[in-house]
């Protein structure tokens, strides 16, 4: 399991609200300031990787302020819950292409240099052992994964290194992860980067791009992945340089925005916590491993096939199950998004808890008393500022309910202990939660 964040003393000095990634949930919570999934701690699943929980920042300031930073400028996030595995050796790209669900053939030809790809690492039974991001660098490939899954990833992937010139190393203790989210993220990072060490200019980095820059005397690898729907830059820095890089970025809170001749009306950058990132990532329909799906999930159940799986590449571990599922037409269940109606007279916006049932009307003749029946469960939920504080959710439901516009009801808690039923409708495209 990952070590303590090197930034943790700074968080404590600033009296940030801390929580523990991978820890058992202390109890259900509700409202817009609830955790990653209301009532569920990050990384907590029935089969999550055993190990010590990881301290991380839930919030520095009120949630509304930190969320606004993501949408208007740039938020700086410490991410000790992310782990890094290094893959070296002459056969590294070819080996990963045979193992992962994503097509990486172009990486072996050099065309994919300084690029990243999102992929699943599957078990023999076709279940998702890890949801990963692969960064192709000139001399190595870095695998980004949740710290709660990295142990299983290393063990199972390492079992297939036989005659290949491939070496896997867990660099979790040597490298640290930071994130920048918001429309000003690239400009903020470019303003503190002393020089480029490779890849595209960091101020112009495109989605899926990877760069390397020097900040505060330390080499920092930068990958763009827009987790929140805004520019998202994920930084990999040596542990011994993490505080210096963090401080260099934090200093931007007192600076003017690039290109502005006068005082900036708001900070160019602000430290923020997971709550605001989680709110924005649910709005963006970005499902999170070990929260919205996990080791018991098939790729076809995630709604992420187009983003993580290639159906034109050669064999990989678990491919037979993936192909068979596609030939059958559909899985038994799938992750969808749900737009719910707000309760206008509620003092506190009502929000479903993680695990709350998604109810559908019974089919004709199935239920004489007309009771709505459970067809699935909420995995993540938040109050959406982009929809006027309307509750939204991601949910895993049965295949019969994977239909756009299907009416559903979801119990939610607000200022009272009595649950209220919120009406809503299903959307099958995870990215459509905030679209008209």
N, C-alpha and C positions, 0 to 999 in steps of 0.2 A: 504494500500500500504506500501511497505517496507520503513523503516526509512533510513536516510543517512548512507552511509558506514562509519564505525569507522576508516577506512583507508583513507578516503577522504582528511584529512589535509596533509597526507604524499604525496598523488598524486599531490595535488596542489603545495606543496613545491618543488616537483620534476618537475613541469611544464609539467605534462602529458596532452595529448590531451583528453579532456572529452567530453562526449555526454550524451544524456538523453534517458534512456530505457522507451519505452512506449510513448514518445513524438511524436506529428505529424511531419512528414517529412518536413524539411525545403525546400527541393527541390531535384531534381535528381542529382546524382553524377555518375561519370564514372571512369574507370581505375582501376588498381589493388589495389589502396588504398581506394576504395569505402567502404562504411559501410557494415553492415551485409547482406543486400541485396541491391544492387546498387539502390539508390533512395528511400529506405524504412528504417525507423527507427525500431530498434528491438522492438518486442512486438506490433507493430502497425498493427491492422487489423480493418475492419469495425465494428467489435463487440468486440474489446478488452476491458478488464476490466477498468472501469473509476477509476481515482485516480491521485495523483501527480506523474509525471515522476521521474525516479531514475537516479541520476548521476552515470556514470560508465566510465571506462577508455577505450578509443578507441586504444591508442597507447602511448608508452613511447619513442620508437626509430623508425627508418625507418622500414617499414613493412617487407622488405626482411630479416633484421637482426632478428626481433622477430619471424618470421616464421622459420628461420634456427634454432633458439633455440628449438622450438618444435620438429624438426626433428633430432637434434643432442645431446641435453642435457636435460634441463628442464625449462619450463616457469611457472612463478608464476602469477596467475590471481586473482584479486579481483572480486567477483561475488555478488554484492548487489542486483542483479535482481532475485536471487533465494530465495524462501521462504520455511520455514519448518513448517509442522503441526505435532504435537505429538498425537499419539493414545495410550491410556492406558486402563487398565481394563482387567479382566480375559477373556472376549470374543473378544478381539481386532483382533486376527488372523482370527478366524471364521467369524467375521463380515466383515472384509476386503475381505475375500475369496468369500463371497456372493455378494459383491458390485463390485469388480474390474474384469477386463477382463482376468487377468492372474491367473493361477492355483497356489494357496497358501496353499493347503491342508497340505503339508508336514511341513509347519510352525507350525501348531497346534500340531504336533508330536515332535517338537524340532529339526528335522533334518535340518530345514532351518535356525537355529540360526546363527547369524553373516553372514547373506546373504542378498543380495538385489535383487529386481526384477523390471523390467520395465513393466508398465501397462497403460491402458487407464481408465479414469473415464468417463462414458457415461451418457448422459441425457436419459430420457424415450424414446426419439425419436431415440436413437442410435447414436447421434452426440457426438463429443469429447469435453467434458467440461474441461478436463485437461489431460495432458500427464505427468505421474508421475514416480518417482522412490521410491520404498518402501524399507526401511532398517529395518530388523528384529533384534532387540536387546533383551537382556534377560528380560528387564522389560517394554519394550515399542516398538512401531513401529514409525519410522519417515517417513513422506511423503515429498519428495522434489518436488517442483513445481515452475513454473514461477510465479513471484510476481504478474503479471498481471492477473493470473488465480486463485490465492489462495482464494480470497474472494468468488468467485462462488463455488469453491471446498468445502470450509468450510460450506457454506450455504446449498448446495444441499446434500452433504454427511451427514451432521448433521441431515437433515430431516428424515433420515432412522434409526437413533439411537432411538429406542422406548423402548423395554424391555431388550436390551442388556446391559451388564456391560462394557460400552465403554464411554470414555471421549475424546473429540477432543479439542486440544488447539493450537491456532496460536502462534508459538514461533518465528515469524519473528523478533520481536523486541528484543528477548533475545539471539538468535543464529545468527551467521554470517557464510557466505560461502566463502571459498577460493578454488582455484583449482591449481593443478600441472599437466602439460602436457609435455610429452617427454620421451625418453628412459631412462633418468636418474632420473625420478621423484621418483621412489620407493627408490633408493639409497639415494637421497637427503633427503627425509623425514625420512628415517631410521637413518641418521646421526645426526638429531636434536631431535629425540624422546628419552626422558630420560628413559622411561620404557613402557612396554606393559600393557594395562589395560583390554585386552580381544580380542578375535578373533585371526586370523592368524598373524604371525610376519609381520609387515608392509612392510618390504623389500621383502617379498615373496607373497604378497597379489595377488590373482588371480582375473580375471574378474568376477564381481558379488560378490566379497568378501567384508566384512566389518570388520574393526578393530577399536580398541580404544587405543590411546596412550597419553602419557603426553608430552607436549611441553611447555617450558618456564613456567612450573608450572600449566598449564591448561590442562584439559581433552579435547581431540580432537577426534572426530569420523571420520574415514576415509573409504570412499567407492571407489571401483575401477569401473570406467565406462570409456571406451576408446573412448571418443568423437571425437578425432582427428585422430584415427588410430594408435596413439602411446599410451603408458601407460598414463592413466588419473586417477588421485587421487583427489577426491572431499572431502574437509575438512569441518566439522561442528564444530565450536568453539564458546564458550560463547562470547558475544559482548565485555564484559569487558576485555577479553584476546586476542581479535583479533589482536590488534596492536603488542602485545608481540610475538604472534605466527608468524605474518607476518615479524617482524624484525628478529626473529630467523632464518627463512628461507632465508630472504634477505641477511643475513650475509654470506651465502654460496657463494655468487658471488665473494668473495675474497679468497675462500678456494680451495685447491686442490681436485680433484675428488677422491672418495674413491678407494683405491688400487693403486693410482699413487704415485710414490716415488719422482717425480719432479714436477715442476710447470705445472699446467693444461693450455694447449694452449688456452682454451676458458673458460669463466665462467661456473661453474657447474650449476648455476641457474641464471635466469635473470627475473625481472618483465616485464610482457608483457600485452598487451591489447586485446580487443575483435577482432580487425581486423585480427590479425594473427590466433587466434583460429578459427574464422569464415572461413578463407581461408582453413585451414587444415580440418575442419569438413565438408565442402562441398566436398573436395577431398575424404574424407572418406565416403561420401554418407549418412551422418547423418542428417536426416530431423529435423527441429526445429519447435516446436509448436509455434503458433502465428507468424511464418514467412513463413514456407512452407505449413502448414495446420493449421486449427483452429476450432472454435466452430461450424462451418457449415459443417465440414468434417465428413464423415463416416469412420470407421476404414479400410474398404476395399479399400478406396481411397488413403490411405497413403503409401502403399507398405511395411508396417511394421507389418502385421498380424502375421507372424511367431515369431516376437520378443515381441509382446505386448498382443496377444490374444491366449487363450486356447480353443480348440474346443472339449475337452474331459471332461471339468469340469462341475459342476452343474450350476444352473441358476445364473444370475447376471443381474443387471439393464442394459437394452438395448440389452440383448442377442437375443431376438426374431428377432430384426432387423438385427443383425449381422449374425444370422443363415439363415435368409431368403435371405440376399444378397449372401451368399455363395451358397445356393441352386439354386439361379437364374443364377449363373455362373460368374458374374462379375458386377462391378458398372458402372456408366455412365462415370466416369473419374478416373484417377489415377496419382499419382506422379511418375515421371520417371526422369532419368538423361539424359543430352544431352552433347555430346562431340562436340565442334565446331572447325572449322578450323581457325587458326590465320591468320591475314592479315599481310603478311611478310613485306610490304612496309609502314606500319603504324608507325609513330614516337612514339605514345602511343598505347599500346595494346588495342584493341577494346573489350568492355565488355557490354553485354546486361544489361538493367535496370530491376529491379523487375517490373513485370507487362508487360514486352515486349511480344508481341504476338509470339507464336511458329507457323510458317507457314508451310503448307504442300501443295504438288502439288494437284490440283483438280482431282477428279476422271473423267474418260473418259465421256464426254458428260455433265459434271456438269457446266463447265465454258468455254464458247466458246473462250474467249480471253486469256485463259491460265494463268490467275492471280492466284498466290498461295493464299490460304485461311487460316485464323486463326483457329487453332485447340486446342489452349490452351494458357498458359501464363507462363513466367518465375517466379519462386518464390525466388530463390537465384542464385547468379552467382559470379564467381571469376576467376582470372587468376591462372592457376595451375603451380607452379614451377616443380612439379613432371612430367609434360608433356611438359616441355620446354616452359613455359609461354603460354600455350594454354588456351583459354577460355572454361570454363565448367559451367554447370548450372543444377539446379533442376527445374522441371517444372511440372505443373498440366495440363494434356492433356486429350482429349476425349478418350474413350476406343478403338475406331477404330485405334488410333495412338499408342497404347501400344504394339509396335512390335519392336523387336530388329533389328537394322540396318535401320529403316525407315528414309529416307532423310528428313531433315527439314531445314528451314531457319529462322534466328532470327535477327531482326534489332538491331544494337548496335551503341553506340556513342564512338568516340575517341577524337582526338585533334580538330576535326571540329564539327560544330553543325549539319552537315548533317549525318543522320544515314546510315550505310552500312549494307548490308545483309550478315550475316555469315552463311556459309553452315555447316551442322552438321548431326549427326545421333543419334537416340534414343537408349538408353540402359534401359532395364526394371529392372535390378538388381541395386538397389541404391548403392551398395558397389562396383560396377564395373567401376566407372568413370575413375580411374587411372590404371585399369588392361589392359594388352595387348588386 
